[in-house]
Amino acid sequence: MENRTAQIQNITYDDGIVKKFMLATIVWAGVAFTVGLLIALQLAYWKFNFNLEWLTFGRLRPLHTNAAIFAFAGNAIFAGIYHSTQRLCKTRLFSDALSNIHFWGWQLIIVAAAITLPLGLSQAKEYAELEWPIDIMITLVWVVFAVNFFGTLARRREKHLYVALWFYIATIITVALLHIVNSIEIPVAFMQSYPVWAGIQDALVQWWYGHNAVAFFLTTPFLGLMYYYVPKVVNRPVYSYRLSIIHFWALIFIYIWAGPHHLLYTSLPDWAQNLGMVFSIMLWAPSWGGMINGLLTLRGVWHLVRTEPIVKFFVGALTFYGMVTFEGPLLSIKSISSVGHYTDWIIGHVHSGTLGWNGFLIFGIFYYLVPKLWKTELYSKKLANQHFWIGLTGVLFYYISMVTAGITQGLMWRAIDPKGQLVYPDFIETVTRIIPLYWVRALGGSLYIVGYILFVYNIVKTIKSAPASQSDTVVEYAAPAKSEQITSPEQGHRKLEGMATVFSILAFIAVLVGSLIEIYPTLSLQKYLNPEQMTEPYTALQLAGRDIYTKEGCYLCHSQMIRQLPDDVLRYGPASTIEESMYDHPFQWGSKRTGPDLARVGKKYPNLWHFRHMLNPRDITPNSIMPNYYWLAENNTDFFILRKKVSVMKMLGVPYNDNMLANADRLAEDEAKIIAEDLEKQGAPKGLERKEIVALIAYLQSLGQKAKVAAPVAPQK
Amino acid sequence: MSQDNDKEIKGHDYDGITEYDNPLPVWWVAGFIGTVIFAFIYFLHYQIADGPTLKQDLKVALAEIEKVKAAQPADILSEDELGVVFNDQKNIALGGQVYAGKCAVCHGNDLQGVIGPNLVDQYWIHTKGTKVGMVHTVAEGVAEKGMPPWKDLLKGTEILAVTAFIYSKKGSNPVNPKAPQGDKIETY
């Protein structure tokens, strides 16, 4: 007792960095939501593409997803982690300098993304579109974040790590692993690169990354935040410590395996698909562990849901989390995936996650944190309540319209009449049917934005009412006297919670197991290839065209993967084979069919068809919602860089010969001349041979035409 | 789940947050174990115990569809029978609608030829100007020229109707006709 006074220390938390990340969250949320609404409108009415190449759906969709995940959710995560970690460790952050490098570095990355993506500088890998210089920046800033976080843990005054910190640890380690492995790429120019992975390899790595971006960027950090802010706000103990332990370890171990559920019925080997499906199903209970612990922590204070907007947002977030993590395993069941995959059902699913779970949790935390950090009162509880109800209505409109659209379209695609023919052979029929639902979705998104505007107004008013002199929070910390410390030796998990390094290593091993088992076998792609069905590499001009395809983001609306399903085969031709994408760096299987599959579009239509269709798709398909791509007939193809591109492909294992390596540009020019002459003969304007559209046509005409031997399963004789 | 039984765990206090020592909910444990058992059985069935592969499943499904298709009699009409069908004004009217929706894009609103060839002149590439040949080309397409097969996209009656419509436009004089392609058929 007597030496207690001597042990009292003052701790000054760094609130400034938390405030910065919070303001960045609020600003970028506006960007993410607005771009989201714009591209939603583009699907309802194609003229919202404004006939500008920088504003087409294909260019802006990556901007929307990157902004929502990495700018909106990302900045919110950093704010919440930096705020709660200091308090849970009873120490200031490791380094103010690192905190600031982290903050400004991350904002720089976002600005770089906002500039490069509309310009079409993209790797065409979903949620990993950013080009290699930005990938390196992300890696560096993430390392800064990790050093700052683990440095803070090392200086902690509390011996044991609280469950929130477990989730933060798993997040930081796993995101680093995912980002680095998925971004291994060889540059061909300052803002262009090819991934080392190809075909099924790239598909597996990409969806291991893509699915776990959801897991370790939108789930684990948010569960960590939930574990801190929910009990803190309602001042109730966490429901079950044991549940925390079990569901944490089960969640991070199982989640990492689930990626292949994005690839069911594709040419990915069956074993990987089966693993992806069963691990997704096993994920249901561990996911719900977090929801149970969150909701049951509210026992005894349920009346707060009526009066406190913050609690409303938390309950809403947890409920959406529960819905999404039930729907996820459901969609991973093969037969359900065969209806839902490539449709808007998936879009509805992810938005109930980001808008409902991530968004509502962030709003709840911010309504709590802003008054606390700025040392004032929330400007209006009433506005916050209205925000909740308007936002909730918005999410529900969004979700219900998209699920309806997805199931409607999925069932139309697969309908086969008693004569063995497709009931809706025209793809466009299945699009025009769901256009009204695209308008409902846009309405839902608009309502969510109205809620967001109320939020911004409320926060601005609150900050304006804050005292002018702001200072960091200072707390007194008294180290527990020796007599108060538990003397009996700790055992099991409790002991582990005192050992941050060992804990982190174990978490790393937990996520490494599934990663290695799934990715390792496909590293030697050769053993999955049938030597009798090998494909020809792309010609130089086709390669140039392929880069235009990726630049314009065609993969965001068109798949190149005919699944092993009868309706897919009837509609598009024989199921895609592993060999057909063996030289695809990156793979272009896609995840959504807003337009039809293109895996076998080659030679299906004359060159002039493609020419007219790219200039104005409505000349060919009256109700098409595809943008006009007239600039492809104006911009020149870069022939000069083709030698470099071919040599990088050769380095990655594509068997190009010496003639191709030395003369790629001239070979491409010759090929372009032939196509341009054909176009001209059919009535297109003169002088197209150097234009991008010719290269793109060369690529499109090669799709499905590269196999040396016809694929075995043919739909018609 | 009665709150009276809740026990806070001693020593668990993190920035004021404490924890209860509640057991795992029984239904949750049962659910978890259930999914794990399902996962094992499912995986073993398909990976070890010779459950059907996706390729095998697809083959069966496609064979089924082929059987249904093969069971339908292919009624190929003769030149004379088609003559009767082509004279039916109802067919020509229906064919006009089909043509506007599907064919005009490539062959032009007035059949003058755009991406595809002129359909009103005497020059024919594949059909020799016969009615049977025209119906066949519409149904089966000409893959190497980019003419798609329409037999899966149109009903049998629609294919006959659209050919009747094309035949009815024989010798009309559209503006901007596409240059002749193929052989001149004097009898057409």
Interface residues (C-beta under 8 A of the other chain):
Chain A: S84 R87 L88 K90 E158 H160 Y162 Y228 P231 K232 N235 P237 V238 Y239 S240 Y241 R242 L243 S244 I246 A250 Y265 D270 W271 Q273 N274 L275 M277 V278 F279 I281 M282 W284 A285 P286 W288 G289 I292 L296 R299 G300 P329 I416 P418 K419 G420 Q421 L422 P425 D426 I486 Q564 L565 P566 V569 L570 A575 K603 K604 Y605 P606 L608 W609 R612 D619 I620 T621 Q682 G683 V713 P715
Chain B: M1 Q3 D6 E8 I9 K10 G11 H12 Y14 D15 G16 I17 T18 E19 Y20 D21 N22 P23 L24 P25 W28 G31 F32 T35 V36 F38 A39 F40 Y42 F43 Y46 Q47 T53 L54 K55 D57 L58 K59 A61 L62 I65 E66 V68 K69 Q72 V105 C106 V114 I115 G116 A143 E144 K145 G146 P148 D152 L153 K178
